[in-house]
Amino acid sequence: MNNKKDELKIVYDQEADVLYVTRGQPEYTDYVEYADDLILRFHPETKQLVGFTLVDFSQHFANKESDIALPFGVDFHMHGELTY
């Protein structure tokens, strides 16, 4: 069974060169500008991290050796069964 509030939604706006990553349905959030190109988004009541916005996304990958270090950890888990 798929839980919509835990789904990871990833949207890239090519024209603006911005990557949006959100857990659950997008909604109004509080935010903190963590760096010039990284905005962290928090649920306004629980203060839980619910997503982030990465500005100038393609510039991070202009060099094949580039990487992005984000200031949080991630726990991956599957919803439903995985079939091969």
PDB file of N, CA, C and O in Angstrom:
ATOM      1  N   MET A   1       0.843  -1.193   0.000  1.00  0.00           N
ATOM      2  CA  MET A   1       0.000   0.000   0.000  1.00  0.00           C
ATOM      3  C   MET A   1       0.879   1.243   0.000  1.00  0.00           C
ATOM      4  O   MET A   1       1.835   1.325   0.771  1.00  0.00           O
ATOM      5  N   ASN A   2       0.574   2.187  -0.835  1.00  0.00           N
ATOM      6  CA  ASN A   2       1.377   3.379  -0.994  1.00  0.00           C
ATOM      7  C   ASN A   2       0.858   4.488  -0.091  1.00  0.00           C
ATOM      8  O   ASN A   2      -0.331   4.803  -0.124  1.00  0.00           O
ATOM      9  N   ASN A   3       1.731   5.082   0.712  1.00  0.00           N
ATOM     10  CA  ASN A   3       1.357   6.143   1.628  1.00  0.00           C
ATOM     11  C   ASN A   3       1.748   7.480   1.008  1.00  0.00           C
ATOM     12  O   ASN A   3       2.934   7.801   0.936  1.00  0.00           O
ATOM     13  N   LYS A   4       0.775   8.259   0.563  1.00  0.00           N
ATOM     14  CA  LYS A   4       1.038   9.519  -0.146  1.00  0.00           C
ATOM     15  C   LYS A   4       1.836  10.509   0.697  1.00  0.00           C
ATOM     16  O   LYS A   4       2.615  11.289   0.149  1.00  0.00           O
ATOM     17  N   LYS A   5       1.659  10.492   2.024  1.00  0.00           N
ATOM     18  CA  LYS A   5       2.374  11.472   2.839  1.00  0.00           C
ATOM     19  C   LYS A   5       3.864  11.174   2.930  1.00  0.00           C
ATOM     20  O   LYS A   5       4.636  12.044   3.333  1.00  0.00           O
ATOM     21  N   ASP A   6       4.285   9.974   2.568  1.00  0.00           N
ATOM     22  CA  ASP A   6       5.703   9.624   2.606  1.00  0.00           C
ATOM     23  C   ASP A   6       6.337   9.524   1.228  1.00  0.00           C
ATOM     24  O   ASP A   6       7.534   9.257   1.124  1.00  0.00           O
ATOM     25  N   GLU A   7       5.565   9.732   0.168  1.00  0.00           N
ATOM     26  CA  GLU A   7       6.124   9.660  -1.177  1.00  0.00           C
ATOM     27  C   GLU A   7       7.164  10.759  -1.373  1.00  0.00           C
ATOM     28  O   GLU A   7       7.021  11.869  -0.860  1.00  0.00           O
ATOM     29  N   LEU A   8       8.192  10.434  -2.112  1.00  0.00           N
ATOM     30  CA  LEU A   8       9.217  11.414  -2.448  1.00  0.00           C
ATOM     31  C   LEU A   8       8.924  11.936  -3.844  1.00  0.00           C
ATOM     32  O   LEU A   8       8.917  11.171  -4.809  1.00  0.00           O
ATOM     33  N   LYS A   9       8.682  13.235  -3.952  1.00  0.00           N
ATOM     34  CA  LYS A   9       8.380  13.854  -5.240  1.00  0.00           C
ATOM     35  C   LYS A   9       9.586  14.701  -5.652  1.00  0.00           C
ATOM     36  O   LYS A   9      10.046  15.560  -4.899  1.00  0.00           O
ATOM     37  N   ILE A  10      10.089  14.439  -6.866  1.00  0.00           N
ATOM     38  CA  ILE A  10      11.241  15.161  -7.387  1.00  0.00           C
ATOM     39  C   ILE A  10      10.829  15.840  -8.680  1.00  0.00           C
ATOM     40  O   ILE A  10      10.369  15.183  -9.614  1.00  0.00           O
ATOM     41  N   VAL A  11      10.994  17.157  -8.735  1.00  0.00           N
ATOM     42  CA  VAL A  11      10.605  17.941  -9.902  1.00  0.00           C
ATOM     43  C   VAL A  11      11.778  18.832 -10.288  1.00  0.00           C
ATOM     44  O   VAL A  11      12.344  19.540  -9.454  1.00  0.00           O
ATOM     45  N   TYR A  12      12.131  18.783 -11.572  1.00  0.00           N
ATOM     46  CA  TYR A  12      13.185  19.662 -12.075  1.00  0.00           C
ATOM     47  C   TYR A  12      12.569  20.669 -13.029  1.00  0.00           C
ATOM     48  O   TYR A  12      11.931  20.289 -14.011  1.00  0.00           O
ATOM     49  N   ASP A  13      12.756  21.948 -12.746  1.00  0.00           N
ATOM     50  CA  ASP A  13      12.302  23.026 -13.616  1.00  0.00           C
ATOM     51  C   ASP A  13      13.504  23.435 -14.461  1.00  0.00           C
ATOM     52  O   ASP A  13      14.375  24.173 -14.000  1.00  0.00           O
ATOM     53  N   GLN A  14      13.544  22.948 -15.705  1.00  0.00           N
ATOM     54  CA  GLN A  14      14.706  23.170 -16.566  1.00  0.00           C
ATOM     55  C   GLN A  14      14.891  24.654 -16.892  1.00  0.00           C
ATOM     56  O   GLN A  14      16.019  25.146 -16.931  1.00  0.00           O
ATOM     57  N   GLU A  15      13.803  25.354 -17.122  1.00  0.00           N
ATOM     58  CA  GLU A  15      13.897  26.771 -17.476  1.00  0.00           C
ATOM     59  C   GLU A  15      14.526  27.585 -16.338  1.00  0.00           C
ATOM     60  O   GLU A  15      15.352  28.464 -16.585  1.00  0.00           O
ATOM     61  N   ALA A  16      14.138  27.295 -15.109  1.00  0.00           N
ATOM     62  CA  ALA A  16      14.688  28.010 -13.952  1.00  0.00           C
ATOM     63  C   ALA A  16      15.953  27.347 -13.412  1.00  0.00           C
ATOM     64  O   ALA A  16      16.658  27.937 -12.594  1.00  0.00           O
ATOM     65  N   ASP A  17      16.248  26.115 -13.864  1.00  0.00           N
ATOM     66  CA  ASP A  17      17.375  25.315 -13.393  1.00  0.00           C
ATOM     67  C   ASP A  17      17.305  25.112 -11.876  1.00  0.00           C
ATOM     68  O   ASP A  17      18.267  25.349 -11.146  1.00  0.00           O
ATOM     69  N   VAL A  18      16.128  24.663 -11.436  1.00  0.00           N
ATOM     70  CA  VAL A  18      15.872  24.450 -10.012  1.00  0.00           C
ATOM     71  C   VAL A  18      15.320  23.038  -9.811  1.00  0.00           C
ATOM     72  O   VAL A  18      14.430  22.595 -10.538  1.00  0.00           O
ATOM     73  N   LEU A  19      15.863  22.344  -8.816  1.00  0.00           N
ATOM     74  CA  LEU A  19      15.388  21.012  -8.443  1.00  0.00           C
ATOM     75  C   LEU A  19      14.600  21.129  -7.148  1.00  0.00           C
ATOM     76  O   LEU A  19      15.076  21.705  -6.170  1.00  0.00           O
ATOM     77  N   TYR A  20      13.388  20.578  -7.148  1.00  0.00           N
ATOM     78  CA  TYR A  20      12.534  20.558  -5.956  1.00  0.00           C
ATOM     79  C   TYR A  20      12.385  19.116  -5.503  1.00  0.00           C
ATOM     80  O   TYR A  20      12.020  18.256  -6.305  1.00  0.00           O
ATOM     81  N   VAL A  21      12.656  18.837  -4.251  1.00  0.00           N
ATOM     82  CA  VAL A  21      12.470  17.507  -3.685  1.00  0.00           C
ATOM     83  C   VAL A  21      11.577  17.682  -2.454  1.00  0.00           C
ATOM     84  O   VAL A  21      11.884  18.456  -1.548  1.00  0.00           O
ATOM     85  N   THR A  22      10.465  16.945  -2.447  1.00  0.00           N
ATOM     86  CA  THR A  22       9.478  17.085  -1.375  1.00  0.00           C
ATOM     87  C   THR A  22       8.985  15.723  -0.940  1.00  0.00           C
ATOM     88  O   THR A  22       8.710  14.858  -1.771  1.00  0.00           O
ATOM     89  N   ARG A  23       8.873  15.532   0.369  1.00  0.00           N
ATOM     90  CA  ARG A  23       8.240  14.325   0.910  1.00  0.00           C
ATOM     91  C   ARG A  23       6.769  14.642   1.112  1.00  0.00           C
ATOM     92  O   ARG A  23       6.413  15.583   1.822  1.00  0.00           O
ATOM     93  N   GLY A  24       5.914  13.840   0.476  1.00  0.00           N
ATOM     94  CA  GLY A  24       4.476  14.062   0.576  1.00  0.00           C
ATOM     95  C   GLY A  24       4.002  15.109  -0.416  1.00  0.00           C
ATOM     96  O   GLY A  24       4.744  15.505  -1.315  1.00  0.00           O
ATOM     97  N   GLN A  25       2.791  15.544  -0.254  1.00  0.00           N
ATOM     98  CA  GLN A  25       2.214  16.535  -1.152  1.00  0.00           C
ATOM     99  C   GLN A  25       2.799  17.911  -0.842  1.00  0.00           C
ATOM    100  O   GLN A  25       2.926  18.276   0.326  1.00  0.00           O
ATOM    101  N   PRO A  26       3.159  18.681  -1.876  1.00  0.00           N
ATOM    102  CA  PRO A  26       3.673  20.031  -1.622  1.00  0.00           C
ATOM    103  C   PRO A  26       2.637  20.865  -0.883  1.00  0.00           C
ATOM    104  O   PRO A  26       1.445  20.803  -1.181  1.00  0.00           O
ATOM    105  N   GLU A  27       3.097  21.633   0.067  1.00  0.00           N
ATOM    106  CA  GLU A  27       2.220  22.499   0.849  1.00  0.00           C
ATOM    107  C   GLU A  27       3.042  23.667   1.365  1.00  0.00           C
ATOM    108  O   GLU A  27       4.258  23.710   1.184  1.00  0.00           O
ATOM    109  N   TYR A  28       2.374  24.611   2.006  1.00  0.00           N
ATOM    110  CA  TYR A  28       3.094  25.746   2.576  1.00  0.00           C
ATOM    111  C   TYR A  28       4.091  25.235   3.614  1.00  0.00           C
ATOM    112  O   TYR A  28       3.757  24.381   4.435  1.00  0.00           O
ATOM    113  N   THR A  29       5.304  25.756   3.575  1.00  0.00           N
ATOM    114  CA  THR A  29       6.325  25.354   4.538  1.00  0.00           C
ATOM    115  C   THR A  29       7.089  26.568   5.028  1.00  0.00           C
ATOM    116  O   THR A  29       7.090  27.624   4.396  1.00  0.00           O
ATOM    117  N   ASP A  30       7.741  26.393   6.172  1.00  0.00           N
ATOM    118  CA  ASP A  30       8.749  27.346   6.602  1.00  0.00           C
ATOM    119  C   ASP A  30      10.036  26.949   5.893  1.00  0.00           C
ATOM    120  O   ASP A  30      10.177  25.801   5.471  1.00  0.00           O
ATOM    121  N   TYR A  31      10.960  27.861   5.759  1.00  0.00           N
ATOM    122  CA  TYR A  31      12.198  27.511   5.066  1.00  0.00           C
ATOM    123  C   TYR A  31      13.395  28.239   5.664  1.00  0.00           C
ATOM    124  O   TYR A  31      13.265  29.268   6.327  1.00  0.00           O
ATOM    125  N   VAL A  32      14.556  27.667   5.406  1.00  0.00           N
ATOM    126  CA  VAL A  32      15.824  28.246   5.832  1.00  0.00           C
ATOM    127  C   VAL A  32      16.759  28.211   4.635  1.00  0.00           C
ATOM    128  O   VAL A  32      16.915  27.166   4.002  1.00  0.00           O
ATOM    129  N   GLU A  33      17.378  29.327   4.320  1.00  0.00           N
ATOM    130  CA  GLU A  33      18.401  29.343   3.273  1.00  0.00           C
ATOM    131  C   GLU A  33      19.683  28.826   3.896  1.00  0.00           C
ATOM    132  O   GLU A  33      20.385  29.555   4.596  1.00  0.00           O
ATOM    133  N   TYR A  34      19.981  27.572   3.639  1.00  0.00           N
ATOM    134  CA  TYR A  34      21.142  26.912   4.230  1.00  0.00           C
ATOM    135  C   TYR A  34      22.430  27.355   3.554  1.00  0.00           C
ATOM    136  O   TYR A  34      23.463  27.489   4.210  1.00  0.00           O
ATOM    137  N   ALA A  35      22.377  27.582   2.256  1.00  0.00           N
ATOM    138  CA  ALA A  35      23.507  28.072   1.460  1.00  0.00           C
ATOM    139  C   ALA A  35      22.923  28.908   0.331  1.00  0.00           C
ATOM    140  O   ALA A  35      21.705  28.984   0.172  1.00  0.00           O
ATOM    141  N   ASP A  36      23.793  29.535  -0.449  1.00  0.00           N
ATOM    142  CA  ASP A  36      23.310  30.385  -1.545  1.00  0.00           C
ATOM    143  C   ASP A  36      22.393  29.642  -2.502  1.00  0.00           C
ATOM    144  O   ASP A  36      21.490  30.235  -3.091  1.00  0.00           O
ATOM    145  N   ASP A  37      22.626  28.335  -2.658  1.00  0.00           N
ATOM    146  CA  ASP A  37      21.871  27.569  -3.643  1.00  0.00           C
ATOM    147  C   ASP A  37      21.039  26.443  -3.040  1.00  0.00           C
ATOM    148  O   ASP A  37      20.506  25.612  -3.776  1.00  0.00           O
ATOM    149  N   LEU A  38      20.917  26.398  -1.718  1.00  0.00           N
ATOM    150  CA  LEU A  38      20.175  25.318  -1.064  1.00  0.00           C
ATOM    151  C   LEU A  38      19.201  25.878  -0.040  1.00  0.00           C
ATOM    152  O   LEU A  38      19.590  26.565   0.904  1.00  0.00           O
ATOM    153  N   ILE A  39      17.917  25.569  -0.249  1.00  0.00           N
ATOM    154  CA  ILE A  39      16.860  26.002   0.664  1.00  0.00           C
ATOM    155  C   ILE A  39      16.240  24.763   1.286  1.00  0.00           C
ATOM    156  O   ILE A  39      15.782  23.873   0.569  1.00  0.00           O
ATOM    157  N   LEU A  40      16.220  24.695   2.609  1.00  0.00           N
ATOM    158  CA  LEU A  40      15.608  23.577   3.329  1.00  0.00           C
ATOM    159  C   LEU A  40      14.196  23.981   3.722  1.00  0.00           C
ATOM    160  O   LEU A  40      13.971  25.100   4.184  1.00  0.00           O
ATOM    161  N   ARG A  41      13.234  23.062   3.537  1.00  0.00           N
ATOM    162  CA  ARG A  41      11.826  23.355   3.831  1.00  0.00           C
ATOM    163  C   ARG A  41      11.341  22.490   4.990  1.00  0.00           C
ATOM    164  O   ARG A  41      11.595  21.286   5.030  1.00  0.00           O
ATOM    165  N   PHE A  42      10.642  23.118   5.930  1.00  0.00           N
ATOM    166  CA  PHE A  42      10.185  22.466   7.150  1.00  0.00           C
ATOM    167  C   PHE A  42       8.680  22.607   7.312  1.00  0.00           C
ATOM    168  O   PHE A  42       8.096  23.628   6.947  1.00  0.00           O
ATOM    169  N   HIS A  43       8.052  21.559   7.872  1.00  0.00           N
ATOM    170  CA  HIS A  43       6.626  21.620   8.190  1.00  0.00           C
ATOM    171  C   HIS A  43       6.445  22.713   9.244  1.00  0.00           C
ATOM    172  O   HIS A  43       7.184  22.733  10.228  1.00  0.00           O
ATOM    173  N   PRO A  44       5.478  23.625   9.066  1.00  0.00           N
ATOM    174  CA  PRO A  44       5.358  24.767   9.977  1.00  0.00           C
ATOM    175  C   PRO A  44       4.998  24.398  11.418  1.00  0.00           C
ATOM    176  O   PRO A  44       5.326  25.149  12.336  1.00  0.00           O
ATOM    177  N   GLU A  45       4.338  23.273  11.635  1.00  0.00           N
ATOM    178  CA  GLU A  45       3.948  22.892  12.996  1.00  0.00           C
ATOM    179  C   GLU A  45       4.933  21.924  13.635  1.00  0.00           C
ATOM    180  O   GLU A  45       5.350  22.122  14.776  1.00  0.00           O
ATOM    181  N   THR A  46       5.306  20.879  12.904  1.00  0.00           N
ATOM    182  CA  THR A  46       6.170  19.847  13.486  1.00  0.00           C
ATOM    183  C   THR A  46       7.650  20.189  13.377  1.00  0.00           C
ATOM    184  O   THR A  46       8.480  19.608  14.076  1.00  0.00           O
ATOM    185  N   LYS A  47       7.977  21.135  12.496  1.00  0.00           N
ATOM    186  CA  LYS A  47       9.375  21.532  12.231  1.00  0.00           C
ATOM    187  C   LYS A  47      10.202  20.405  11.625  1.00  0.00           C
ATOM    188  O   LYS A  47      11.431  20.474  11.625  1.00  0.00           O
ATOM    189  N   GLN A  48       9.544  19.368  11.110  1.00  0.00           N
ATOM    190  CA  GLN A  48      10.250  18.281  10.434  1.00  0.00           C
ATOM    191  C   GLN A  48      10.657  18.733   9.040  1.00  0.00           C
ATOM    192  O   GLN A  48       9.931  19.476   8.380  1.00  0.00           O
ATOM    193  N   LEU A  49      11.833  18.274   8.595  1.00  0.00           N
ATOM    194  CA  LEU A  49      12.294  18.545   7.252  1.00  0.00           C
ATOM    195  C   LEU A  49      11.387  17.805   6.272  1.00  0.00           C
ATOM    196  O   LEU A  49      11.228  16.588   6.370  1.00  0.00           O
ATOM    197  N   VAL A  50      10.794  18.532   5.329  1.00  0.00           N
ATOM    198  CA  VAL A  50       9.891  17.912   4.357  1.00  0.00           C
ATOM    199  C   VAL A  50      10.388  18.057   2.925  1.00  0.00           C
ATOM    200  O   VAL A  50       9.784  17.508   2.005  1.00  0.00           O
ATOM    201  N   GLY A  51      11.478  18.787   2.724  1.00  0.00           N
ATOM    202  CA  GLY A  51      11.989  18.911   1.376  1.00  0.00           C
ATOM    203  C   GLY A  51      13.107  19.925   1.282  1.00  0.00           C
ATOM    204  O   GLY A  51      13.495  20.571   2.255  1.00  0.00           O
ATOM    205  N   PHE A  52      13.607  20.032   0.058  1.00  0.00           N
ATOM    206  CA  PHE A  52      14.620  21.048  -0.192  1.00  0.00           C
ATOM    207  C   PHE A  52      14.530  21.508  -1.640  1.00  0.00           C
ATOM    208  O   PHE A  52      13.972  20.823  -2.497  1.00  0.00           O
ATOM    209  N   THR A  53      15.091  22.677  -1.886  1.00  0.00           N
ATOM    210  CA  THR A  53      15.151  23.273  -3.211  1.00  0.00           C
ATOM    211  C   THR A  53      16.612  23.544  -3.515  1.00  0.00           C
ATOM    212  O   THR A  53      17.318  24.165  -2.719  1.00  0.00           O
ATOM    213  N   LEU A  54      17.066  23.073  -4.677  1.00  0.00           N
ATOM    214  CA  LEU A  54      18.447  23.270  -5.088  1.00  0.00           C
ATOM    215  C   LEU A  54      18.456  24.171  -6.319  1.00  0.00           C
ATOM    216  O   LEU A  54      18.018  23.775  -7.399  1.00  0.00           O
ATOM    217  N   VAL A  55      18.961  25.385  -6.137  1.00  0.00           N
ATOM    218  CA  VAL A  55      19.008  26.388  -7.193  1.00  0.00           C
ATOM    219  C   VAL A  55      20.268  26.175  -8.034  1.00  0.00           C
ATOM    220  O   VAL A  55      21.284  25.704  -7.522  1.00  0.00           O
ATOM    221  N   ASP A  56      20.205  26.519  -9.314  1.00  0.00           N
ATOM    222  CA  ASP A  56      21.332  26.314 -10.242  1.00  0.00           C
ATOM    223  C   ASP A  56      21.768  24.855 -10.239  1.00  0.00           C
ATOM    224  O   ASP A  56      22.957  24.550 -10.150  1.00  0.00           O
ATOM    225  N   PHE A  57      20.798  23.963 -10.335  1.00  0.00           N
ATOM    226  CA  PHE A  57      21.022  22.522 -10.242  1.00  0.00           C
ATOM    227  C   PHE A  57      22.077  22.020 -11.220  1.00  0.00           C
ATOM    228  O   PHE A  57      22.969  21.269 -10.825  1.00  0.00           O
ATOM    229  N   SER A  58      21.993  22.416 -12.484  1.00  0.00           N
ATOM    230  CA  SER A  58      22.907  21.873 -13.492  1.00  0.00           C
ATOM    231  C   SER A  58      24.355  22.278 -13.241  1.00  0.00           C
ATOM    232  O   SER A  58      25.268  21.558 -13.643  1.00  0.00           O
ATOM    233  N   GLN A  59      24.581  23.400 -12.594  1.00  0.00           N
ATOM    234  CA  GLN A  59      25.953  23.827 -12.313  1.00  0.00           C
ATOM    235  C   GLN A  59      26.670  22.856 -11.378  1.00  0.00           C
ATOM    236  O   GLN A  59      27.898  22.772 -11.399  1.00  0.00           O
ATOM    237  N   HIS A  60      25.924  22.133 -10.569  1.00  0.00           N
ATOM    238  CA  HIS A  60      26.519  21.166  -9.652  1.00  0.00           C
ATOM    239  C   HIS A  60      27.073  19.962 -10.399  1.00  0.00           C
ATOM    240  O   HIS A  60      27.917  19.234  -9.876  1.00  0.00           O
ATOM    241  N   PHE A  61      26.598  19.755 -11.614  1.00  0.00           N
ATOM    242  CA  PHE A  61      27.003  18.580 -12.375  1.00  0.00           C
ATOM    243  C   PHE A  61      27.698  18.939 -13.682  1.00  0.00           C
ATOM    244  O   PHE A  61      27.797  18.094 -14.571  1.00  0.00           O
ATOM    245  N   ALA A  62      28.176  20.164 -13.820  1.00  0.00           N
ATOM    246  CA  ALA A  62      28.891  20.577 -15.025  1.00  0.00           C
ATOM    247  C   ALA A  62      30.197  19.797 -15.160  1.00  0.00           C
ATOM    248  O   ALA A  62      30.664  19.542 -16.270  1.00  0.00           O
ATOM    249  N   ASN A  63      30.770  19.428 -14.046  1.00  0.00           N
ATOM    250  CA  ASN A  63      31.997  18.632 -14.004  1.00  0.00           C
ATOM    251  C   ASN A  63      31.609  17.238 -13.542  1.00  0.00           C
ATOM    252  O   ASN A  63      30.914  17.103 -12.535  1.00  0.00           O
ATOM    253  N   LYS A  64      32.034  16.202 -14.245  1.00  0.00           N
ATOM    254  CA  LYS A  64      31.652  14.834 -13.889  1.00  0.00           C
ATOM    255  C   LYS A  64      32.053  14.455 -12.468  1.00  0.00           C
ATOM    256  O   LYS A  64      31.473  13.540 -11.884  1.00  0.00           O
ATOM    257  N   GLU A  65      33.028  15.142 -11.914  1.00  0.00           N
ATOM    258  CA  GLU A  65      33.490  14.814 -10.569  1.00  0.00           C
ATOM    259  C   GLU A  65      32.744  15.589  -9.488  1.00  0.00           C
ATOM    260  O   GLU A  65      33.035  15.434  -8.302  1.00  0.00           O
ATOM    261  N   SER A  66      31.782  16.425  -9.889  1.00  0.00           N
ATOM    262  CA  SER A  66      31.019  17.201  -8.917  1.00  0.00           C
ATOM    263  C   SER A  66      30.084  16.300  -8.126  1.00  0.00           C
ATOM    264  O   SER A  66      29.610  15.282  -8.630  1.00  0.00           O
ATOM    265  N   ASP A  67      29.830  16.679  -6.906  1.00  0.00           N
ATOM    266  CA  ASP A  67      28.823  16.004  -6.102  1.00  0.00           C
ATOM    267  C   ASP A  67      28.159  17.031  -5.209  1.00  0.00           C
ATOM    268  O   ASP A  67      28.594  18.180  -5.123  1.00  0.00           O
ATOM    269  N   ILE A  68      27.110  16.606  -4.555  1.00  0.00           N
ATOM    270  CA  ILE A  68      26.370  17.483  -3.661  1.00  0.00           C
ATOM    271  C   ILE A  68      26.331  16.817  -2.292  1.00  0.00           C
ATOM    272  O   ILE A  68      25.914  15.666  -2.174  1.00  0.00           O
ATOM    273  N   ALA A  69      26.758  17.526  -1.273  1.00  0.00           N
ATOM    274  CA  ALA A  69      26.663  17.021   0.099  1.00  0.00           C
ATOM    275  C   ALA A  69      25.541  17.801   0.779  1.00  0.00           C
ATOM    276  O   ALA A  69      25.648  19.010   0.985  1.00  0.00           O
ATOM    277  N   LEU A  70      24.463  17.094   1.127  1.00  0.00           N
ATOM    278  CA  LEU A  70      23.323  17.737   1.768  1.00  0.00           C
ATOM    279  C   LEU A  70      23.425  17.582   3.283  1.00  0.00           C
ATOM    280  O   LEU A  70      23.957  16.583   3.767  1.00  0.00           O
ATOM    281  N   PRO A  71      22.924  18.553   4.030  1.00  0.00           N
ATOM    282  CA  PRO A  71      23.110  18.558   5.480  1.00  0.00           C
ATOM    283  C   PRO A  71      22.082  17.734   6.254  1.00  0.00           C
ATOM    284  O   PRO A  71      21.634  18.153   7.322  1.00  0.00           O
ATOM    285  N   PHE A  72      21.702  16.565   5.726  1.00  0.00           N
ATOM    286  CA  PHE A  72      20.761  15.713   6.438  1.00  0.00           C
ATOM    287  C   PHE A  72      20.911  14.283   5.966  1.00  0.00           C
ATOM    288  O   PHE A  72      21.438  14.027   4.883  1.00  0.00           O
ATOM    289  N   GLY A  73      20.447  13.354   6.781  1.00  0.00           N
ATOM    290  CA  GLY A  73      20.486  11.942   6.430  1.00  0.00           C
ATOM    291  C   GLY A  73      19.154  11.501   5.862  1.00  0.00           C
ATOM    292  O   GLY A  73      18.149  12.205   5.959  1.00  0.00           O
ATOM    293  N   VAL A  74      19.172  10.318   5.265  1.00  0.00           N
ATOM    294  CA  VAL A  74      17.964   9.782   4.641  1.00  0.00           C
ATOM    295  C   VAL A  74      17.810   8.320   5.024  1.00  0.00           C
ATOM    296  O   VAL A  74      18.781   7.563   5.001  1.00  0.00           O
ATOM    297  N   ASP A  75      16.598   7.921   5.377  1.00  0.00           N
ATOM    298  CA  ASP A  75      16.274   6.515   5.599  1.00  0.00           C
ATOM    299  C   ASP A  75      15.359   6.084   4.465  1.00  0.00           C
ATOM    300  O   ASP A  75      14.242   6.588   4.342  1.00  0.00           O
ATOM    301  N   PHE A  76      15.822   5.155   3.636  1.00  0.00           N
ATOM    302  CA  PHE A  76      15.004   4.655   2.533  1.00  0.00           C
ATOM    303  C   PHE A  76      14.218   3.444   2.998  1.00  0.00           C
ATOM    304  O   PHE A  76      14.751   2.585   3.699  1.00  0.00           O
ATOM    305  N   HIS A  77      12.953   3.372   2.610  1.00  0.00           N
ATOM    306  CA  HIS A  77      12.155   2.178   2.818  1.00  0.00           C
ATOM    307  C   HIS A  77      11.113   2.103   1.710  1.00  0.00           C
ATOM    308  O   HIS A  77      10.671   3.121   1.178  1.00  0.00           O
ATOM    309  N   MET A  78      10.733   0.871   1.378  1.00  0.00           N
ATOM    310  CA  MET A  78       9.788   0.634   0.290  1.00  0.00           C
ATOM    311  C   MET A  78       8.360   0.592   0.823  1.00  0.00           C
ATOM    312  O   MET A  78       8.105   0.133   1.936  1.00  0.00           O
ATOM    313  N   HIS A  79       7.454   1.074   0.014  1.00  0.00           N
ATOM    314  CA  HIS A  79       6.025   0.917   0.274  1.00  0.00           C
ATOM    315  C   HIS A  79       5.529  -0.131  -0.713  1.00  0.00           C
ATOM    316  O   HIS A  79       5.597   0.076  -1.925  1.00  0.00           O
ATOM    317  N   GLY A  80       5.048  -1.217  -0.220  1.00  0.00           N
ATOM    318  CA  GLY A  80       4.589  -2.274  -1.119  1.00  0.00           C
ATOM    319  C   GLY A  80       5.681  -3.277  -1.404  1.00  0.00           C
ATOM    320  O   GLY A  80       6.765  -3.219  -0.823  1.00  0.00           O
ATOM    321  N   GLU A  81       5.384  -4.202  -2.308  1.00  0.00           N
ATOM    322  CA  GLU A  81       6.316  -5.283  -2.619  1.00  0.00           C
ATOM    323  C   GLU A  81       7.150  -4.931  -3.846  1.00  0.00           C
ATOM    324  O   GLU A  81       6.706  -4.207  -4.736  1.00  0.00           O
ATOM    325  N   LEU A  82       8.347  -5.452  -3.868  1.00  0.00           N
ATOM    326  CA  LEU A  82       9.245  -5.283  -4.992  1.00  0.00           C
ATOM    327  C   LEU A  82       9.300  -6.598  -5.752  1.00  0.00           C
ATOM    328  O   LEU A  82       9.581  -7.648  -5.173  1.00  0.00           O
ATOM    329  N   THR A  83       9.031  -6.537  -7.050  1.00  0.00           N
ATOM    330  CA  THR A  83       9.113  -7.736  -7.867  1.00  0.00           C
ATOM    331  C   THR A  83      10.203  -7.534  -8.902  1.00  0.00           C
ATOM    332  O   THR A  83      10.383  -6.425  -9.406  1.00  0.00           O
ATOM    333  N   TYR A  84      10.927  -8.589  -9.222  1.00  0.00           N
ATOM    334  CA  TYR A  84      12.014  -8.528 -10.191  1.00  0.00           C
ATOM    335  C   TYR A  84      11.543  -9.104 -11.501  1.00  0.00           C
ATOM    336  O   TYR A  84      12.307  -9.151 -12.465  1.00  0.00           O
TER     337      TYR A  84
END
